[in-house]
């Protein structure tokens, strides 16, 4: 196969292409093709396409029935390289990279965009002009040199390849869409919320619960306004700091039960109610618009639709097509396994290399068989619970797994001192990331009182973030390589990747392919472990289930 070609869209819908040498520079003459799809279709032997941004190029190829095996996304690479160089926040588009290279005025980045079906920009938002092929090739060649100057060049190149593969997966998932039964969704909403009233007000069940809350307080209280609820509790002689579920459930007051029920149903109504269904589901598919690497840690986000927070009751609407199945795979205890791999702690690697429950194995070695205490200790080490019982648990964990605890302690210290902190492959946490926003972006649980108690600002907050970043970011890097390997293994099947969030993946496939897809997921996890972390005994098992309805696979409520 030909190593790689560069492709740059041009005004009018055409595309300029050129073969590239090992140094990233042109290795042949430039050719003009009528469109990107024609350019790719005419060169089936190209191993990797280099283009400005997958979100701007690949949807049109998919719409034309053209799929590529590999790409190099210059914008994704620039994002990673800027972060690695301590320049996070600078414009990251291919055009910005070219402007910096030629000392021109650097354009601002356009708003984040997902690789959505159709491939055509909005008439009212045409986007920036296409980047000339010469600029694209020069940026690519310079990026190859910048990779070579990285702290671990091989790892950084692998990360860029993985991030680029992730952009392909995202575009293909956006086109395929998650199967969604609108009729089932409506039935669920009617069952949970009751009938809707004219004028767009709260549905019947929410109105009933709001009345119950008000009766419990003896006056009218709007349960959808947290400040009003806190004041109502204070007037009743009950002090609460928030309306979080865990705090409310510790209170003895007749308003608690209807308030908790209201909050749960209110979230369904607002986040996945009738309006959501009308806005987000088309032709039996939900397409949220995935944005790979949308957070500092590398985790994906979406353009909207609450795709990464679908409650189990709403998952009843996610139903496979007739004759098809959903293969739902959840990576078990991923972050502790990643900590074992990146810290190279012999004892924790040995535990993470065995089949079965990792937390139970840790408890047998350090906590006299108390699994709950072991889990809290491991999560406390990762998320930064280092006071009270957390400090005692951490000390016990440090005695048995010293290198693992030292690894996250070192990351926290580097963060507090304002140094750059990197994942195993080289994704870099910017020095400015700190505090609650960074914690929320990293996915640090905000509903866990034990892990949320010791909060402070400034350097310590950043240290808490970077402690988690090295683990969660490395897990995100592993997940990218897992997706790439799974995509490759499913290439000869009718199966489609249709959903991904952090450590869970859904594949929609004909019933007869389900077993093969389940095997492919296990193989992809093992391959990603070897590629990401090298030769370690750590296993990355998936809990894989073949179902017709997503809700039947289990998961959060």
KEKE-478403 format. One line per field, with one value per residue (C-alpha): residue number from 1; residue in three letters; x, y, z. Coordinates in steps of 0.001 Angstrom, whole numbers. Example, Ala and Ser with C-alpha at 12.3 -4.5 7.8 and 13.67 -1.06 7.14 Angstrom:
% KEKE-478403
k <- c(1/2) $
r <- c(ALA/SER) $
u <- c(12300/13670) $
v <- c(-4500/-1060) $
w <- c(7800/7140) $
% end
This chain:
% KEKE-478403
k <- c(1/2/3/4/5/6/7/8/9/10/11/12/13/14/15/16/17/18/19/20/21/22/23/24/25/26/27/28/29/30/31/32/33/34/35/36/37/38/39/40/41/42/43/44/45/46/47/48/49/50/51/52/53/54/55/56/57/58/59/60/61/62/63/64/65/66/67/68/69/70/71/72/73/74/75/76/77/78/79/80/81/82/83/84/85/86/87/88/89/90/91/92/93/94/95/96/97/98/99/100/101/102/103/104/105/106/107/108/109/110/111/112/113/114/115/116/117/118/119/120/121/122/123/124/125/126/127/128/129/130/131/132/133/134/135/136/137/138/139/140/141/142/143/144/145/146/147/148/149/150/151/152/153/154/155/156/157/158/159/160/161/162/163/164/165/166/167/168/169/170/171/172/173/174/175/176/177/178/179/180/181/182/183/184/185/186/187/188/189/190/191/192/193/194/195/196/197/198/199/200/201/202/203/204/205/206/207/208/209/210/211/212/213/214/215/216/217/218/219/220/221/222/223/224/225/226/227/228/229/230/231/232/233/234/235/236/237/238/239/240/241/242/243/244/245/246/247/248/249/250/251/252/253/254/255/256/257/258/259/260/261/262/263/264/265/266/267/268/269/270/271/272/273/274/275/276/277/278/279/280/281/282/283/284/285/286/287/288/289/290/291/292/293/294/295/296/297/298/299/300/301/302/303/304/305/306/307/308/309/310/311/312/313/314/315/316/317/318/319/320/321/322/323/324/325/326/327/328/329/330/331/332/333/334/335/336/337/338/339/340/341/342/343/344/345/346/347/348/349/350/351/352/353/354/355/356/357/358/359/360/361/362/363/364/365/366/367/368/369/370/371/372/373/374/375/376/377/378/379/380/381/382/383/384/385/386/387/388/389/390/391/392/393/394/395/396/397/398/399/400/401/402/403/404/405/406/407/408/409/410/411/412/413/414/415/416/417/418/419/420/421/422/423/424/425/426/427/428/429/430/431/432/433/434/435/436/437/438/439/440/441/442/443/444/445/446/447/448/449/450/451/452/453/454/455/456/457/458/459/460/461/462/463/464/465/466/467/468/469/470/471/472/473/474/475/476/477/478/479/480/481/482/483/484/485/486/487/488/489/490/491/492/493/494/495/496/497/498/499/500/501/502/503/504/505/506/507/508/509/510/511/512/513/514/515/516/517/518/519/520/521/522/523/524/525/526/527/528/529/530/531/532/533/534/535/536/537/538/539/540/541/542/543/544/545/546/547/548/549/550/551/552/553/554/555/556/557) $
r <- c(UNK/UNK/UNK/UNK/UNK/UNK/UNK/UNK/UNK/UNK/UNK/UNK/UNK/UNK/UNK/UNK/UNK/UNK/UNK/UNK/UNK/UNK/UNK/UNK/UNK/UNK/UNK/UNK/UNK/UNK/UNK/UNK/UNK/UNK/UNK/UNK/UNK/UNK/UNK/UNK/UNK/UNK/UNK/UNK/UNK/UNK/UNK/UNK/UNK/UNK/UNK/UNK/UNK/UNK/UNK/UNK/UNK/UNK/UNK/UNK/UNK/UNK/UNK/UNK/UNK/UNK/UNK/UNK/UNK/UNK/UNK/UNK/UNK/UNK/UNK/UNK/UNK/UNK/UNK/UNK/UNK/UNK/UNK/UNK/UNK/UNK/UNK/UNK/UNK/UNK/UNK/UNK/UNK/UNK/UNK/UNK/UNK/UNK/UNK/UNK/UNK/UNK/UNK/UNK/UNK/UNK/UNK/UNK/UNK/UNK/UNK/UNK/UNK/UNK/UNK/UNK/UNK/UNK/UNK/UNK/UNK/UNK/UNK/UNK/UNK/UNK/UNK/UNK/UNK/UNK/UNK/UNK/UNK/UNK/UNK/UNK/UNK/UNK/UNK/UNK/UNK/UNK/UNK/UNK/UNK/UNK/UNK/UNK/UNK/UNK/UNK/UNK/UNK/UNK/UNK/UNK/UNK/UNK/UNK/UNK/UNK/UNK/UNK/UNK/UNK/UNK/UNK/UNK/UNK/UNK/UNK/UNK/UNK/UNK/UNK/UNK/UNK/UNK/UNK/UNK/UNK/UNK/UNK/UNK/UNK/UNK/UNK/UNK/UNK/UNK/UNK/UNK/UNK/UNK/UNK/UNK/UNK/UNK/UNK/UNK/UNK/UNK/UNK/UNK/UNK/UNK/UNK/UNK/UNK/UNK/UNK/UNK/UNK/UNK/UNK/UNK/UNK/UNK/UNK/UNK/UNK/UNK/UNK/UNK/UNK/UNK/UNK/UNK/UNK/UNK/UNK/UNK/UNK/UNK/UNK/UNK/UNK/UNK/UNK/UNK/UNK/UNK/UNK/UNK/UNK/UNK/UNK/UNK/UNK/UNK/UNK/UNK/UNK/UNK/UNK/UNK/UNK/UNK/UNK/UNK/UNK/UNK/UNK/UNK/UNK/UNK/UNK/UNK/UNK/UNK/UNK/UNK/UNK/UNK/UNK/UNK/UNK/UNK/UNK/UNK/UNK/UNK/UNK/UNK/UNK/UNK/UNK/UNK/UNK/UNK/UNK/UNK/UNK/UNK/UNK/UNK/UNK/UNK/UNK/UNK/UNK/UNK/UNK/UNK/UNK/UNK/UNK/UNK/UNK/UNK/UNK/UNK/UNK/UNK/UNK/UNK/UNK/UNK/UNK/UNK/UNK/UNK/UNK/UNK/UNK/UNK/UNK/UNK/UNK/UNK/UNK/UNK/UNK/UNK/UNK/UNK/UNK/UNK/UNK/UNK/UNK/UNK/UNK/UNK/UNK/UNK/UNK/UNK/UNK/UNK/UNK/UNK/UNK/UNK/UNK/UNK/UNK/UNK/UNK/UNK/UNK/UNK/UNK/UNK/UNK/UNK/UNK/UNK/UNK/UNK/UNK/UNK/UNK/UNK/UNK/UNK/UNK/UNK/UNK/UNK/UNK/UNK/UNK/UNK/UNK/UNK/UNK/UNK/UNK/UNK/UNK/UNK/UNK/UNK/UNK/UNK/UNK/UNK/UNK/UNK/UNK/UNK/UNK/UNK/UNK/UNK/UNK/UNK/UNK/UNK/UNK/UNK/UNK/UNK/UNK/UNK/UNK/UNK/UNK/UNK/UNK/UNK/UNK/UNK/UNK/UNK/UNK/UNK/UNK/UNK/UNK/UNK/UNK/UNK/UNK/UNK/UNK/UNK/UNK/UNK/UNK/UNK/UNK/UNK/UNK/UNK/UNK/UNK/UNK/UNK/UNK/UNK/UNK/UNK/UNK/UNK/UNK/UNK/UNK/UNK/UNK/UNK/UNK/UNK/UNK/UNK/UNK/UNK/UNK/UNK/UNK/UNK/UNK/UNK/UNK/UNK/UNK/UNK/UNK/UNK/UNK/UNK/UNK/UNK/UNK/UNK/UNK/UNK/UNK/UNK/UNK/UNK/UNK/UNK/UNK/UNK/UNK/UNK/UNK/UNK/UNK/UNK/UNK/UNK/UNK/UNK/UNK/UNK/UNK/UNK/UNK/UNK/UNK/UNK/UNK/UNK/UNK/UNK/UNK/UNK/UNK/UNK/UNK/UNK/UNK/UNK/UNK/UNK/UNK/UNK/UNK/UNK/UNK/UNK/UNK/UNK/UNK/UNK/UNK/UNK/UNK/UNK/UNK/UNK/UNK/UNK/UNK/UNK/UNK/UNK/UNK/UNK/UNK/UNK/UNK/UNK/UNK) $
u <- c(0/1065/2225/171/-1329/-2344/-5817/-6932/-10468/-10608/-13205/-16010/-15964/-12788/-9739/-5976/-3978/-295/1723/3993/7432/8721/9756/6186/7080/5603/6884/5130/3066/-125/-3370/-6739/-9802/-13476/-14224/-12646/-14698/-13418/-9860/-10081/-12078/-9429/-6657/-7768/-4170/-3472/-2681/-3382/-4933/-3601/-6237/-7012/-9832/-11937/-15078/-14714/-13835/-15077/-18871/-19035/-16980/-19328/-22327/-20768/-20234/-16463/-14758/-11088/-9036/-6767/-6278/-4041/-6150/-3920/-6208/-6300/-2513/-2059/-4246/-2111/1184/238/-722/2485/4487/2700/740/-2765/-5444/-3718/-5754/-5450/-6897/-4723/-5033/-3770/-842/47/-164/2204/4600/4725/4543/1205/-1714/-3174/-6926/-9239/-10615/-14157/-16634/-16232/-18066/-19021/-18616/-22347/-24014/-24279/-20883/-22177/-21648/-24584/-25515/-25246/-22047/-19756/-16683/-13142/-11784/-10042/-6389/-4098/-2442/1037/235/-1295/1806/4183/2205/2187/5948/6578/4267/6359/9433/7565/6536/10222/10954/8350/9190/8435/8183/6919/4129/3133/2937/779/-1501/-1904/-2709/-5250/-6861/-7123/-8703/-11161/-12276/-13100/-15078/-16981/-17921/-19108/-21142/-22695/-23761/-25023/-26914/-28135/-31337/-34198/-37893/-39816/-43055/-41437/-39942/-43387/-44840/-42108/-42738/-46484/-45877/-43421/-44747/-48419/-50279/-49046/-51033/-51733/-49292/-46143/-46255/-45089/-46764/-49262/-46974/-44471/-47280/-48570/-45136/-44629/-47890/-46735/-43493/-45398/-47803/-44866/-43383/-46741/-46326/-45774/-42236/-40961/-38927/-37164/-35445/-32679/-32226/-35935/-35814/-32772/-34568/-37692/-35662/-33975/-37389/-38310/-35185/-33262/-29878/-28853/-26185/-27650/-30426/-28126/-29748/-27210/-27634/-31436/-31643/-29790/-32581/-35665/-38435/-41695/-40663/-37644/-39395/-41522/-38597/-36208/-38880/-39549/-35861/-35489/-38523/-37728/-34354/-36077/-38602/-35997/-33163/-35044/-38671/-41021/-39151/-35878/-37488/-38743/-35366/-32956/-34523/-34901/-35823/-35430/-31923/-30402/-27316/-25783/-22734/-19651/-16639/-13533/-11084/-13648/-12202/-8694/-8514/-9327/-12816/-15425/-18318/-21290/-22950/-25998/-28824/-27522/-26061/-23553/-26177/-29052/-30876/-31757/-35488/-35009/-32704/-35845/-36299/-32931/-34050/-32213/-33709/-35646/-33187/-30401/-28917/-27098/-23758/-23213/-19735/-18634/-14958/-14796/-12922/-10982/-9285/-7639/-6367/-4952/-3279/-1622/-323/1012/2555/4175/3394/4204/1618/-1211/-319/-500/-3956/-5114/-3850/-6110/-9695/-12404/-13131/-10135/-11494/-12008/-8450/-7154/-9242/-7818/-4287/-4699/-8098/-8848/-11391/-13429/-14260/-16096/-13127/-10730/-12826/-12989/-9224/-8455/-10909/-9680/-6116/-7250/-9675/-7828/-9584/-6597/-8158/-10142/-10807/-9399/-5974/-6042/-7167/-4484/-1801/-2929/-2967/492/1954/830/926/3603/4424/772/100/3405/2439/-729/950/3691/1072/-716/2524/3434/23/308/3692/2293/4247/2901/1375/1010/-845/1114/997/1649/-1704/-947/-2908/-2648/-1195/-4319/-6781/-7901/-10843/-14386/-14662/-11619/-12922/-16293/-14575/-12512/-15617/-14746/-17901/-19743/-22477/-20039/-19705/-16668/-14806/-16072/-15440/-11915/-12274/-10051/-8990/-5751/-2784/-4339/-7384/-5156/-3197/-6432/-7260/-3875/-3893/-6980/-5885/-2967/-5310/-8453/-6526/-4538/-7811/-9143/-6007/-6531/-10187/-9204/-6955/-9655/-12149/-9642/-8954/-12668/-13439/-10788/-12085/-15667/-14603/-15754/-19096/-22419/-21929/-21789/-20380/-23274/-22472/-19462/-19017/-15765/-15645/-18756/-19323/-22410/-22327/-25480/-25220/-27199/-28062/-25731/-22743/-23282/-20899/-18187/-18618/-18339/-15067/-13858/-14470/-12404/-9606/-9683/-9353/-6321/-4740/-5286/-3684/-539/-306/-941/1018/3406/4108/2292/192/-2746/-6038/-8781/-11905/-15290/-18648/-20354/-24040/-26066/-29530/-32397/-33008/-30232/-32007/-31711/-27918/-28041/-26191/-26903/-30443) $
v <- c(0/3590/5053/8275/11070/14602/15832/19462/20473/23462/26081/24730/21233/19853/18428/18658/15542/14642/11608/12192/10875/9693/13246/14427/16430/15898/12810/13382/15870/17527/16289/18045/15804/16789/16133/14468/11296/10866/11463/8733/6313/6501/5514/2447/1528/4632/3569/6916/10188/13458/16191/19398/18069/14928/16829/18957/16175/12746/13255/14033/10908/8758/10300/9238/5689/6082/4814/5230/2916/5531/9275/11903/14792/17879/19820/16996/16685/20431/20322/17581/19189/22628/21051/19031/22203/24049/26256/25028/27470/28770/28388/24792/24694/23727/27312/28620/26187/27367/31015/30400/28542/31464/34182/35470/36711/33653/33226/32333/28832/28289/26909/23175/21136/17510/15347/15209/13441/15263/16889/20259/23439/25611/28265/30821/29387/28522/28293/29389/29165/25874/25576/25350/21972/23519/24936/21637/19674/22142/22024/18236/18045/20476/18474/15387/17281/18525/14952/14048/16723/15338/13851/10349/10727/7214/7500/10944/9704/6800/9221/11339/8244/7175/10617/10662/7206/8490/11233/8581/6543/9635/10577/7047/6884/10258/8912/5545/6946/5110/3114/4870/3932/7196/5318/3511/6777/8407/5459/5790/9514/8992/6296/8376/11902/11573/13727/17124/20278/22927/25817/23785/23613/20732/17397/15966/13829/16655/19025/16489/16058/19832/20099/17383/19275/22485/20742/19252/22728/24322/26941/27193/26081/25528/22299/23233/26182/24885/28197/28277/24687/25393/28406/26330/23720/26484/27906/24416/24274/21948/23085/21792/23208/21948/19856/17021/13657/12270/15290/15286/11593/12243/14616/13557/15710/14838/16962/14766/11820/13860/16236/13430/11886/15277/15923/12537/12995/16645/15652/13180/15804/18506/16379/13628/14708/15297/18371/16424/13635/16089/17841/14909/11788/11529/8474/6143/7328/9583/11459/13592/14838/13349/15602/13474/14945/17494/17746/18296/14650/13449/12268/12802/15212/15758/18725/18136/15765/14418/11408/10690/10788/8640/7233/3548/4183/6162/3472/1408/3402/2215/-900/-2834/-3085/-6286/-9145/-7111/-6932/-4462/-5650/-3565/-3668/-1923/-1890/-3160/-1149/622/3418/1218/-1054/1939/3102/-300/-54/3515/3221/-155/-1133/-4889/-5767/-3788/-5127/-8645/-7903/-6254/-9191/-11720/-12472/-11367/-8368/-6052/-4292/-7598/-8613/-5302/-5759/-9227/-7799/-4525/-4226/-7592/-8468/-5241/-4579/-1303/109/-1045/579/3836/3769/3187/5835/8177/7820/8584/11386/13020/12070/12589/13620/11884/8217/8778/9508/6284/4283/5880/4916/1289/1374/2928/125/-2563/-625/2065/2786/3206/5739/7509/7911/9879/11732/12872/14018/15998/17608/18550/20109/22100/23406/24497/21974/20219/16834/14179/10952/7826/8624/12346/14149/17201/18982/22760/24680/26841/23969/24041/24088/22901/23428/21272/18625/18587/18296/15409/13624/13706/12592/15569/13473/11485/13144/11099/12173/15751/16848/18255/20996/24048/26468/27388/25081/22325/22186/21849/19095/17255/17583/16439/13473/12249/13481/11079/8133/9293/10774/7576/5643/7920/7225/3476/3827/5514/2615/162/1894/1892/-1821/-2623/-581/-2534/-5901/-5027/-3779/-6863/-7096/-5294/-4293/-579/1221/3403/4692/5393/7019/6872/3115/1790/959/-197/-2056/-2569/-5728/-8520/-11225/-13729/-11388/-10774/-13458/-12344/-8737/-9745/-11540/-8517/-6270/-8505/-8696/-4929/-4326/-6591/-5005/-1522/-2552/-3778/-774/1813/467/-2060/-5466/-5626/-8355/-5951/-7146/-4851/-7024/-5979/-6994/-7700/-8401/-9080/-7527/-6260/-3268/-1144/-985/-4775/-4476/-2776/409/3567/4545) $
w <- c(0/-627/2692/2808/749/1685/729/823/-184/-2556/-3360/-5500/-3990/-5568/-3822/-4305/-3424/-3347/-2171/823/1642/4998/5861/5333/2221/-1285/-3078/-6407/-8354/-7141/-8711/-8775/-8317/-8743/-5040/-1979/-2440/-5992/-4800/-2157/-4311/-7046/-4590/-2631/-1774/347/3917/5563/4425/5814/5890/7812/10008/9859/10834/7688/5230/6252/6483/2742/2018/4083/2352/-946/335/807/3960/4839/7019/8593/8641/10152/11467/11430/13769/16315/16103/16580/19690/21227/20238/21566/24872/24986/24396/27189/24775/25523/24437/21305/18092/16911/13413/10457/9223/12575/12492/8976/10034/12957/10688/8225/10905/9682/11746/13462/12872/15714/15847/14592/17141/17845/15232/15093/12003/11279/8353/5060/4993/3791/5838/6712/4177/6987/8499/5599/7804/6953/3398/2527/3477/411/-68/166/3606/4730/3714/5351/8605/8516/7955/10810/13068/12381/13576/16666/17512/17440/20032/22439/25827/24491/20692/20031/22554/21306/17718/18882/20716/17582/15524/18149/18312/14513/14539/17117/14742/12125/14653/15776/12214/11473/14692/13905/10533/11811/14802/17875/17158/18918/19125/19431/20204/23141/24381/24392/26287/28929/29313/29647/32249/34299/33927/33085/30633/29545/30211/27622/27566/28121/31912/34058/33321/35775/37954/38473/39404/41948/43513/43646/45566/47985/48623/49289/51693/53589/54113/54843/52134/48398/47474/43949/44024/40773/42515/44832/46668/47502/48776/50983/52477/53107/54996/57016/57951/59158/61323/59032/57695/54268/52002/48738/47250/46212/46662/49134/51398/51223/52064/55327/56428/58402/56932/55093/52101/51310/49633/47186/46574/45633/43389/41813/41077/39398/37168/36513/35075/32752/31633/30986/29613/27732/27535/24635/23407/23407/21410/18818/18527/18565/17068/13293/11219/14173/15088/17739/16533/19303/17386/19054/19639/20335/22829/23920/27440/28765/29831/26302/27136/24457/24649/22368/20731/22919/23563/26866/25067/27822/30586/29337/32407/32365/32175/28933/27580/27109/23882/22528/20661/17971/14504/13695/13275/14855/18358/20560/21920/25054/26590/29785/30791/34358/37009/34283/36201/38880/36107/34272/37486/37764/34190/34352/37824/37096/40684/40763/43397/41780/38333/39739/41170/37925/35904/37606/36598/38965/41145/41485/44577/46370/45548/46919/50061/50637/50573/52420/54129/55761/53088/53444/49784/50415/52288/49566/46852/48771/49278/45603/44429/47140/45869/42315/43143/46010/49255/51570/54879/57630/56932/53462/54920/56950/53921/51786/54290/54175/50390/50276/52395/49950/46659/47178/43524/42577/45319/44648/40987/41718/44600/42200/39691/42403/43535/39959/39532/42744/41603/38235/36173/33095/33802/31113/30521/29690/25952/26378/26513/28639/31335/30951/33902/34194/34742/38349/40695/40359/36589/35975/38364/36631/33252/34527/35704/39388/41208/42622/44309/46477/49889/50867/47737/47691/51241/51211/48597/48480/45802/44119/43899/45968/43700/40675/42383/43030/39355/38035/40437/38609/35193/34816/35384/33640/30718/30250/30350/27599/25543/25991/24982/21713/20776/21820/19506/16651/17102/17372/14252/12369/13556/12591/9170/7291/9074/8808/12461/13303/16326/17449/20945/23145/26540/28494/29202/27462/23809/21891/18602/16513/14452/12801/15307/13644/14110/17831/19090/16689/17802/21469/20686/18726/21737/24022/21446/20919/24667/24879/21802/23202/26486/24720/22411/25100/28058/26576/28069/31418/33054/33464/31969/30647/30748/29414/30813/27482/26981/23847/24139/22056/24339/25869/29247/29575/29728/33123/34011/36021/36933) $
% end
